[in-house]
C-alpha cells in the first residue's frame, strides 16, 4: 500500500518502500565510507598528521589561482563535513598553514590563502594519504572495478558535485 510522502517527484508523490537491494546499498555505502575514512584518518593521526579536513582545505587552496579561495568556496568543495569552518581555519592559521587576506574591493570579506608551510604539509600528508587510499581501495578492487564503482557513485552524487571532474 502506497503512503503519501516526499519522493523524487515531489511532496505529494506516493511513498514507495525501498527494495532490499537499495537498502543494502545504502547501509554498505555509509559503512564503507565511514570505515575507509576512519581507517585512513587513524593512519594519518598515528603518523603525527592533522585530520583529513585539514588536508582537504589545503588541497583545495593549492589548486586555486594564487592559492586563494573564499571560505564559502572551501566549504562547498570540502569532502569532509566542516561543522565549524571558521574554527578550523583559525587553528590552521595559528599553525601557519593558511592566512586570511582582505578580499579585493570589499574589506568586510576575506580570502583564505595557503602558505608555503601549508603547501609543504599537504605534500607530506599525501605521502601517507595516497598509499592509505590505495591500501583501502586499490588493493581491494581491480582497476576495472574501481572505474565501475566510481561511475556508479557519480550517478548518486551528480556531475555538479563531483570533485574529480
C-alpha positions as CSV (number, residue, x, y, z in Angstrom):
1,X,0.0,0.0,0.0
2,X,1.4,3.4,-1.0
3,X,1.7,6.1,1.5
4,X,2.0,9.8,0.9
5,X,5.5,11.2,1.4
6,X,8.3,13.1,-0.1
7,X,9.6,11.3,-3.2
8,X,11.8,12.2,-6.0
9,X,8.8,13.6,-7.9
10,X,7.6,16.0,-5.2
11,X,5.9,16.1,-1.8
12,X,2.7,14.6,-2.9
13,X,4.2,11.6,-4.7
14,X,3.3,8.2,-3.2
15,X,5.9,6.8,-0.9
16,X,7.5,3.6,-2.2
17,X,9.3,1.3,0.2
18,X,13.0,0.8,-1.0
19,X,13.8,-2.7,-2.1
20,X,16.2,-4.8,0.0
21,X,18.9,-4.2,-2.6
22,X,18.5,-0.5,-2.3
23,X,18.5,-0.6,1.5
24,X,21.6,-2.9,1.5
25,X,23.3,-0.5,-0.9
26,X,22.6,2.4,1.5
27,X,23.9,0.6,4.5
28,X,27.0,-0.6,2.8
29,X,27.7,2.8,1.2
30,X,27.6,4.5,4.6
31,X,29.6,1.8,6.4
32,X,32.2,1.6,3.7
33,X,32.7,5.4,3.7
34,X,33.0,5.6,7.5
35,X,35.3,2.6,7.7
36,X,37.7,3.7,5.0
37,X,37.8,7.3,6.0
38,X,38.2,6.4,9.7
39,X,41.0,4.0,9.0
40,X,42.8,6.5,6.9
41,X,42.3,9.2,9.5
42,X,43.7,6.9,12.1
43,X,46.8,6.2,10.0
44,X,47.4,9.9,9.5
45,X,47.0,10.6,13.2
46,X,49.4,7.8,14.1
47,X,51.9,9.3,11.7
48,X,51.6,12.7,13.5
49,X,49.4,14.5,10.9
50,X,46.3,16.6,11.4
51,X,42.8,15.4,10.4
52,X,41.8,14.8,6.9
53,X,39.7,18.0,6.9
54,X,42.9,20.0,7.1
55,X,44.3,18.1,4.1
56,X,41.0,18.8,2.3
57,X,41.3,22.5,2.8
58,X,45.0,22.6,1.9
59,X,44.4,20.7,-1.3
60,X,41.5,22.9,-2.3
61,X,43.6,26.0,-1.8
62,X,46.7,24.6,-3.6
63,X,44.5,24.0,-6.7
64,X,43.2,27.6,-6.8
65,X,44.6,30.6,-8.6
66,X,47.2,32.1,-6.4
67,X,46.4,29.5,-3.7
68,X,43.4,31.6,-2.5
69,X,39.7,30.9,-2.0
70,X,36.7,32.2,-0.2
71,X,35.6,30.4,2.9
72,X,32.3,29.6,1.2
73,X,34.1,28.0,-1.8
74,X,36.2,25.9,0.6
75,X,33.1,24.7,2.4
76,X,31.3,23.8,-0.9
77,X,34.4,21.9,-2.2
78,X,35.1,20.0,1.0
79,X,35.0,16.3,1.0
80,X,34.5,16.2,4.8
81,X,31.9,17.9,6.9
82,X,33.0,21.3,8.1
83,X,30.8,21.9,11.1
84,X,32.7,25.0,12.1
85,X,34.9,26.0,9.2
86,X,35.8,29.3,10.9
87,X,37.3,27.5,13.9
88,X,39.1,25.0,11.6
89,X,40.6,27.9,9.7
90,X,41.6,29.6,13.0
91,X,43.5,26.5,14.0
92,X,45.2,26.2,10.6
93,X,46.1,29.9,10.7
94,X,47.6,29.5,14.2
95,X,49.8,26.7,12.8
96,X,51.0,28.9,9.9
97,X,49.3,26.8,7.2
98,X,46.9,29.4,5.9
99,X,46.4,33.2,6.2
100,X,43.4,35.4,5.9
101,X,43.7,38.3,3.5
102,X,41.3,41.1,2.7
103,X,39.0,40.4,-0.3
104,X,39.9,42.9,-3.1
105,X,37.4,45.7,-3.1
106,X,35.4,44.5,0.0
107,X,37.2,44.8,3.3
108,X,34.3,43.0,5.1
109,X,35.0,39.8,3.2
110,X,38.2,37.7,3.3
111,X,40.1,35.2,1.3
112,X,42.0,32.3,2.7
113,X,45.5,31.7,1.2
114,X,47.7,28.7,1.6
115,X,51.2,29.4,2.9
116,X,54.5,27.7,2.0
117,X,54.2,25.7,5.2
118,X,50.6,24.7,4.2
119,X,51.9,23.5,0.8
120,X,54.7,21.5,2.4
121,X,52.3,19.9,4.9
122,X,49.8,18.9,2.1
123,X,52.7,17.3,0.1
124,X,54.0,15.4,3.2
125,X,50.4,14.3,4.1
126,X,49.8,13.0,0.5
127,X,52.9,10.7,1.0
128,X,50.8,8.9,3.7
129,X,47.3,9.6,2.4
130,X,47.8,8.3,-1.2
131,X,49.2,4.9,-0.1
132,X,46.4,4.6,2.6
133,X,43.8,5.2,-0.1
134,X,45.5,2.5,-2.2
135,X,45.5,0.0,0.6
136,X,41.9,0.7,1.5
137,X,40.5,0.7,-2.1
138,X,43.2,0.0,-4.7
139,X,44.3,-3.3,-3.1
140,X,40.7,-4.5,-2.8
141,X,39.3,-3.6,-6.2
142,X,40.7,-4.2,-9.7
143,X,41.2,-1.1,-11.8
144,X,38.1,-2.1,-13.8
145,X,36.0,-2.4,-10.6
146,X,37.3,0.9,-9.3
147,X,36.2,2.6,-12.6
148,X,32.8,0.9,-12.4
149,X,32.3,1.9,-8.7
150,X,33.3,5.5,-9.4
151,X,30.8,5.6,-12.3
152,X,28.0,4.2,-10.2
153,X,28.7,6.6,-7.4
154,X,28.8,9.5,-9.8
155,X,25.2,8.6,-10.7
156,X,24.3,9.1,-7.0
157,X,26.1,12.4,-6.4
158,X,25.6,14.0,-9.8
159,X,28.2,15.6,-12.1
160,X,28.0,19.1,-10.5
161,X,29.0,17.7,-7.1
162,X,31.9,15.6,-8.4
163,X,35.3,16.9,-7.2
164,X,37.0,14.7,-9.8
165,X,35.6,16.5,-12.8
